[in-house]
Amino acid sequence: MTQAGADAGAALESAAFPPLLRTLAVVIVVDLFAIALWSLPSLRETSWSTSSLVVFGLAGLCVVWVGYWIVYSRTRLEGDELVQTWLWTKRVRAQDASQLKLVHIRMLERVVAPRLLVRRRNGGITWFHAYDPKVLVAFGEQVALRAVPARPAATDDNGA
C-alpha cells in the first residue's frame, strides 16, 4: 500500500482467523452443546450448589462468546490505524508503534493465522491476527514510513 493510497482513505480488511479455524470453532461449540444435551439426564441427577451452577453457566457463556468472536473477528487497516474486533476491540496507530514482529508459518496458515506483535512506545504489547497477511504488512509499511526520516531536497553543485 502506498502513502497516497493510505491518505486517500483506502482500507484493507480481512477475517482475523482462517476459514478452517473458524469452522473448527463452530464444530467445537456445537459438539460441546450436543455433549451437554446428551449428558443432561445425568447432570439433573447431580446435586448442584448455586455457585457450581453459576460457574457451569458462565463457562458455557464463555465458550459461546469466544467461539462467536473467532468466527466474526475482523482486522482492518484504515489509514494508519490497525483495528481488530475481538472480545475487546484492539487498535493501534502507526505513530504509536515502536517495534513490530510478524509471525507467519506458511505450512500452517490454514489453521494458524498470521499475526503481528506490536510493541507500543509506552511499553504495551498487542497481538493482531489477520487471515490475509497483506493487512499486517501494509501496517508495517505505515510504521516504516513514519520511522524513516524524510530525505532533504537535492541540491546542485553550487549549493543552491
Protein Blocks (a to p, Z undefined) as FASTA:
>chain_A
ZZklmmnopacdddfbdfklmmmmmmmmmmmmmmmmmmmmmmmmpccdfklmmmmmmmmm
mmmmmmmmmmmpccddehjaccdddfbdcdddfklpcbdcddddfklmmmmccddddddf
kopacddddfblmlmmmmmmmmmmmmpccddddddfkoZZ
